[in-house]
Amino acid sequence: MSLYFDHEVSDHQVNRVIDVVGSRAKVVLPSNRSNVIQVFADNEEDYQSCYHDLQKDIDQGQLFILSPTNFQASEHTLMFYTPNKAKHLSCITSPLDLIYNEGMEYDQFNTTFKDKLFKLRVSLYSKEDKTMIMNKLVGFEEYRTLEQIKKETPDTIWLNVTLIPTSPRRASKLVSLFWPNV
């Protein structure tokens, strides 16, 4: 699981997480993200108890977002993707402010860097909270699952490709590629 802060993690915060999880899990600070603490448990029971105890710590006023290892989008999930790291970091702070200041409840919060994009996903419990974030924060969109994208895409996508060989040798390679029995 990961703990996301809207600022660089302090030694005090790292020590607090170590105290909460104890010997049930390993605490890691990723070298490429100074606002994240990661917690790794060896088994499901320790994982769940650490997650529960860290969630209680949030309820007691510690300001961080706790996200499970495997993000599961809910019906009310938003996303924000950008190639710009500074913009990504500022976009982490914006929903955090709304969540804490407007009393919103979130299910999961997840940020990753993949395919040269910083990806932020926030899963909320209510449609009203999702709408509020979309109205107040520029760039947040409704998250779509792969299944939703497949439903929106036609079954057949036609490509019009013209192959013009530049030499007899390339022509024979194209023929053998598309018609191997010729």
Backbone hydrogen bonds in HBPLUS format (Angstrom, degrees):
<---DONOR---> <-ACCEPTOR-->    atom                        ^
c    i                          cat <-CA-CA->   ^        H-A-AA   ^      H-
h    n   atom  resd res      DA  || num        DHA   H-A  angle D-A-AA Bond
n    s   type  num  typ     dist DA aas  dist angle  dist       angle   num
A0039-VAL N   A0001-MET O   2.84 MM  38  5.30 166.3  1.86 156.3 159.0     1
A0002-SER N   A0067-SER O   2.87 MM  65  5.25 163.1  1.89 154.4 160.0     2
A0067-SER N   A0002-SER O   2.82 MM  65  5.25 167.0  1.83 163.5 166.4     3
A0003-LEU N   A0037-ILE O   2.75 MM  34  5.13 157.6  1.80 156.4 163.8     4
A0037-ILE N   A0003-LEU O   3.03 MM  34  5.13 154.8  2.10 141.9 149.7     5
A0004-TYR N   A0065-ILE O   2.74 MM  61  4.97 163.7  1.76 148.3 153.3     6
A0065-ILE N   A0004-TYR O   2.81 MM  61  4.97 162.8  1.84 143.8 149.4     7
A0005-PHE N   A0035-ASN O   2.87 MM  30  5.14 162.0  1.90 162.4 164.5     8
A0009-VAL N   A0034-SER O   2.86 MM  25  6.15 166.5  1.88 164.7 161.0     9
A0014-VAL N   A0010-SER O   3.09 MM   4  6.46 157.8  2.14 151.1 157.1    10
A0015-ASN N   A0011-ASP O   2.89 MM   4  6.12 166.9  1.91 155.8 159.2    11
A0016-ARG N   A0012-HIS O   2.90 MM   4  6.10 147.5  2.00 142.9 152.4    12
A0017-VAL N   A0013-GLN O   3.05 MM   4  6.32 158.4  2.10 148.4 152.6    13
A0018-ILE N   A0014-VAL O   2.97 MM   4  6.27 161.2  2.01 152.4 158.0    14
A0019-ASP N   A0015-ASN O   2.89 MM   4  6.12 154.5  1.95 146.3 153.0    15
A0020-VAL N   A0016-ARG O   2.98 MM   4  6.26 153.2  2.06 147.2 154.4    16
A0021-VAL N   A0017-VAL O   2.98 MM   4  6.21 169.7  1.99 160.9 161.9    17
A0022-GLY N   A0018-ILE O   2.86 MM   4  5.64 144.2  1.99 142.6 152.5    18
A0024-ARG N   A0021-VAL O   3.18 MM   3  5.82 150.1  2.27 142.9 143.1    19
A0026-LYS N   A0040-PHE O   2.75 MM  14  5.10 162.3  1.78 147.7 149.2    20
A0040-PHE N   A0026-LYS O   2.83 MM  14  5.10 164.5  1.86 151.1 156.4    21
A0028-VAL N   A0038-GLN O   2.79 MM  10  5.07 167.4  1.81 152.5 155.5    22
A0038-GLN N   A0028-VAL O   2.81 MM  10  5.07 176.5  1.81 164.3 163.1    23
A0033-ARG N   A0030-PRO O   3.38 MM   3  5.53 165.2  2.41 105.7 110.0    24
A0047-TYR N   A0043-ASN O   2.95 MM   4  6.15 158.7  2.00 151.9 159.0    25
A0048-GLN N   A0044-GLU O   2.91 MM   4  6.09 167.4  1.92 154.2 156.3    26
A0049-SER N   A0045-GLU O   3.01 MM   4  6.22 160.6  2.04 148.7 154.3    27
A0050-CYS N   A0046-ASP O   2.87 MM   4  5.95 160.7  1.91 150.5 155.8    28
A0051-TYR N   A0047-TYR O   2.91 MM   4  6.07 161.7  1.94 150.2 155.9    29
A0052-HIS N   A0048-GLN O   2.95 MM   4  6.08 161.3  1.98 146.1 151.1    30
A0053-ASP N   A0049-SER O   2.93 MM   4  6.10 162.7  1.96 146.8 151.6    31
A0054-LEU N   A0050-CYS O   2.86 MM   4  6.03 158.9  1.90 153.0 158.7    32
A0055-GLN N   A0051-TYR O   2.90 MM   4  6.07 148.2  2.00 143.9 153.2    33
A0056-LYS N   A0052-HIS O   2.98 MM   4  6.31 149.4  2.07 145.9 154.0    34
A0057-ASP N   A0053-ASP O   3.07 MM   4  6.36 144.3  2.20 137.6 147.2    35
A0058-ILE N   A0054-LEU O   3.10 MM   4  6.49 143.1  2.24 142.5 151.4    36
A0059-ASP N   A0055-GLN O   3.13 MM   4  6.50 156.9  2.19 145.9 151.6    37
A0060-GLN N   A0056-LYS O   3.06 MM   4  6.37 127.3  2.34 138.7 152.8    38
A0060-GLN N   A0057-ASP O   3.18 MM   3  5.06 135.6  2.39  91.1 103.4    39
A0062-GLN N   A0057-ASP O   3.26 MM   5  5.92 160.7  2.30 151.3 147.2    40
A0061-GLY N   A0058-ILE O   2.95 MM   3  5.40 156.6  2.01 119.5 120.4    41
A0124-LEU N   A0076-HIS O   2.90 MM  48  5.32 170.6  1.91 141.5 143.9    42
A0143-TYR N   A0077-THR O   2.89 MM  66  5.37 172.9  1.90 138.9 136.6    43
A0078-LEU N   A0122-VAL O   2.83 MM  44  5.27 161.6  1.87 149.2 153.1    44
A0122-VAL N   A0078-LEU O   2.97 MM  44  5.27 158.3  2.02 140.6 147.3    45
A0079-MET N   A0141-GLU O   2.77 MM  62  5.38 151.5  1.85 151.3 159.9    46
A0141-GLU N   A0079-MET O   2.92 MM  62  5.38 164.2  1.94 154.2 159.0    47
A0080-PHE N   A0120-LEU O   2.85 MM  40  5.15 142.2  2.00 149.4 155.7    48
A0120-LEU N   A0080-PHE O   2.95 MM  40  5.15 157.0  2.01 145.4 152.7    49
A0082-THR N   A0118-PHE O   3.01 MM  36  5.32 155.1  2.07 146.6 154.6    50
A0118-PHE N   A0082-THR O   2.68 MM  36  5.32 169.2  1.69 158.7 158.0    51
A0088-HIS N   A0084-ASN O   2.98 MM   4  6.21 152.4  2.06 146.7 155.3    52
A0089-LEU N   A0085-LYS O   2.90 MM   4  6.20 161.1  1.93 156.1 159.8    53
A0090-SER N   A0086-ALA O   3.04 MM   4  6.31 157.2  2.09 147.0 153.1    54
A0091-CYS N   A0087-LYS O   2.90 MM   4  6.09 142.5  2.04 142.4 153.3    55
A0091-CYS N   A0088-HIS O   3.07 MM   3  5.02 120.1  2.45  92.3 107.9    56
A0092-ILE N   A0088-HIS O   3.02 MM   4  6.37 123.5  2.35 141.9 156.7    57
A0092-ILE N   A0089-LEU O   3.24 MM   3  5.18 142.4  2.39  93.9 104.5    58
A0094-SER N   A0090-SER O   3.26 MM   4  6.56 153.5  2.33 145.1 151.3    59
A0097-ASP N   A0093-THR O   2.90 MM   4  6.15 157.7  1.95 158.1 163.3    60
A0098-LEU N   A0094-SER O   3.18 MM   4  6.52 163.0  2.21 150.7 154.5    61
A0099-ILE N   A0095-PRO O   2.79 MM   4  5.95 162.3  1.82 151.9 157.2    62
A0100-TYR N   A0096-LEU O   2.95 MM   4  6.15 167.3  1.97 156.1 158.4    63
A0101-ASN N   A0097-ASP O   2.76 MM   4  5.72 165.4  1.78 154.3 159.5    64
A0102-GLU N   A0098-LEU O   2.85 MM   4  5.29 153.3  1.92 136.9 143.4    65
A0104-MET N   A0099-ILE O   3.04 MM   5  4.55 126.2  2.34 122.7 134.5    66
A0125-TYR N   A0105-GLU O   3.47 MM  20  6.24 163.9  2.50 149.0 145.3    67
A0107-ASP N   A0123-SER O   2.64 MM  16  5.28 162.8  1.67 146.7 152.1    68
A0108-GLN N   A0123-SER O   3.24 MM  15  4.96 151.7  2.32 122.5 130.6    69
A0123-SER N   A0108-GLN O   2.76 MM  15  4.96 171.4  1.76 150.9 153.6    70
A0110-ASN N   A0121-ARG O   2.81 MM  11  5.14 157.2  1.86 158.6 161.3    71
A0121-ARG N   A0110-ASN O   2.75 MM  11  5.14 162.7  1.78 158.8 162.6    72
A0112-THR N   A0119-LYS O   2.85 MM   7  5.16 150.0  1.94 141.7 151.7    73
A0119-LYS N   A0112-THR O   2.73 MM   7  5.16 170.9  1.74 154.9 157.8    74
A0114-LYS N   A0117-LEU O   2.95 MM   3  5.44 152.7  2.03 157.9 156.7    75
A0117-LEU N   A0114-LYS O   3.00 MM   3  5.44 148.9  2.10 111.4 120.5    76
A0130-LYS N   A0126-SER O   3.20 MM   4  6.48 158.3  2.25 142.8 148.9    77
A0131-THR N   A0127-LYS O   2.88 MM   4  6.10 160.1  1.92 151.0 156.3    78
A0132-MET N   A0128-GLU O   2.90 MM   4  6.12 154.1  1.97 146.3 153.7    79
A0133-ILE N   A0129-ASP O   3.05 MM   4  6.31 164.0  2.08 152.1 154.8    80
A0134-MET N   A0130-LYS O   3.03 MM   4  6.25 165.0  2.05 150.3 154.8    81
A0135-ASN N   A0131-THR O   2.90 MM   4  6.07 148.3  2.00 147.2 155.7    82
A0136-LYS N   A0132-MET O   2.90 MM   4  6.04 149.3  2.00 148.9 157.2    83
A0137-LEU N   A0133-ILE O   2.83 MM   4  5.56 154.6  1.89 153.4 157.4    84
A0149-ILE N   A0145-THR O   3.06 MM   4  6.42 159.9  2.11 152.9 158.2    85
A0150-LYS N   A0146-LEU O   2.92 MM   4  6.16 157.6  1.97 148.6 154.8    86
A0151-LYS N   A0147-GLU O   3.04 MM   4  6.30 151.2  2.12 144.7 151.9    87
A0152-GLU N   A0148-GLN O   3.10 MM   4  6.38 143.0  2.25 143.6 153.3    88
A0152-GLU N   A0149-ILE O   3.13 MM   3  5.13 124.2  2.46  94.6 108.8    89
A0153-THR N   A0149-ILE O   3.11 MM   4  6.28 123.0  2.45 142.1 156.4    90
A0153-THR N   A0150-LYS O   3.28 MM   3  5.19 145.4  2.41  96.0 105.8    91
A0171-ALA N   A0167-SER O   2.94 MM   4  6.20 150.8  2.03 149.3 158.5    92
A0172-SER N   A0168-PRO O   2.99 MM   4  6.29 153.1  2.06 147.1 152.8    93
A0173-LYS N   A0169-ARG O   3.08 MM   4  6.42 149.0  2.18 144.0 152.8    94
A0174-LEU N   A0170-ARG O   2.93 MM   4  6.19 156.5  1.99 149.7 155.5    95
A0175-VAL N   A0171-ALA O   2.98 MM   4  6.22 158.9  2.02 148.7 154.6    96
A0176-SER N   A0172-SER O   2.97 MM   4  6.16 161.6  2.00 145.5 150.2    97
A0177-LEU N   A0173-LYS O   2.87 MM   4  6.00 139.7  2.03 141.0 152.6    98
A0178-PHE N   A0174-LEU O   3.01 MM   4  6.20 165.8  2.03 155.3 156.9    99
A0179-TRP N   A0175-VAL O   2.72 MM   4  5.47 149.0  1.82 147.4 157.3   100
A0182-VAL N   A0179-TRP O   3.15 MM   3  5.75 168.9  2.17 125.0 126.6   101
